[in-house]
Amino acid sequence: MALKGTFRPDTIITHAGLDPEANHGIVNPPVYHASTITFPSVAAWDEAHKPDFKGYIYGRYGTPTHRAFGEAVAAVEGGAGCIAFPSGFAAVVGAILAFVKTGDHILMVDSAYFPNRRLCDNFLKNMGIETTYYDPLIGGGIRDLIRPNTKIVYTESPGTGTFEIQDIPAIAEEAHKKGCVVLMDNTWSGGMFFNAFKHGVDVSIQAATKYIVGHSDAMLGTVTANAANLPAVEAGFKALGYSVGPDDVYLGLRGLRTMHVRLRQHQENAIKVANWLESQPEVARVLCPALESFPGHKLWKRDFTGASGLFSVLLKERPKAAVDAFLDTLKIFRMGASWGGYESLALPVSNVLHRSAVPWTEKGALIRLHIGLEDADDLIADLQAGLSKLTQVAKAA
Ligand SMILES: Cc1ncc(COP(=O)(O)O)c(C=O)c1O
């Protein structure tokens, strides 16, 4: 029997979606590889096509492995249901397309994951769907941007690369007054450090590729929705033909079971490294919501229960060669897209240059760090060596 009752988050994340008795007592669900699912009779086939059918019809619509994963993520996030998508960005696209049609308008946060802009400015624009970008710090002021045809208010908190914390309850309140659906990219919190639904979000999106999978070895996305909006998400998923491989879903489920433990360690290491960076002469600012010096810190403290391992460092203005030397000197931090795995990563952030609602005017290089599960003192020593090299190259320039 699946564990029934009211439990605290660590117990939920450990047990949600499990049903060992349905599988010979084996703790984890099997990985079902399925396309065709057969039916013994016309009556059974007809039954399977009734709207309230609870079984499995076709591999693309999911197997018990997908269902176990979806149930687990929905329980962790506190939503009515969750659907797995083949990547985080597929989840973003699927969630948006579930709610818009030609002639509609989207309010997109200016600090959203950059490919959202490509989606809105090209693909959606060509379909006759208009987007307005808004200041991530707009709060209740979003009311002035909502038009009669605005369908989606899209949020992402903290913002990509720059970590602005949005006042989600204030935004959601105004959006709901005008009948808009509130979407949030909740990847940074793993759905664990921010309860999107309690703060007014209708649809919570995660790049499960990051903290849920947690080991940099699978692409996966999730869309978790409240009861009112789950049917639209399910219909969109089916209409668009998405399908997630069972092995990747299984990796997501496996990663989820330890996400709470990993996230706490990411947090502890990140805060230690961020505090150290703040005291470094080559550093102009550390953009990390958990630091008191960060402008969004109070909002973060009000709404979040923790911080994950991703933040940015704004370096003082130095020649590009010096910044490159900093990155090239790092040994533990490797350069690479994505984040949320156990390993530390560093990457220059350039997409801020595309901001349109609040243009980015800082002159120094912005470096995004993902603080992994290594020893924090080793990470600090690595960064120290990089910053020393930066100073050396800058002086010689
Ligand atoms: C905040 C955020 N959302 C969505 C995505 C997209 O996820 P994926 O790479 O799994 O498509 C990313 C990827 O970096 C991300 O950082």
The ligand as a Gaussian input file, in Angstrom:
#p B3LYP/6-31G(d) Opt

LIG

0 1
 C       15.408000      28.193000     -15.043000
 C       15.428000      27.190000     -16.151000
 N       14.274000      26.799000     -16.689000
 C       14.239000      25.909000     -17.688000
 C       15.389000      25.369000     -18.209000
 C       15.307000      24.393000     -19.339000
 O       15.572000      23.090000     -18.884000
 P       16.157000      21.981000     -19.847000
 O       17.601000      22.291000     -20.060000
 O       15.914000      20.707000     -19.104000
 O       15.386000      22.028000     -21.117000
 C       16.622000      25.743000     -17.679000
 C       17.879000      25.183000     -18.208000
 O       18.973000      25.638000     -17.928000
 C       16.646000      26.687000     -16.617000
 O       17.800000      27.131000     -16.096000

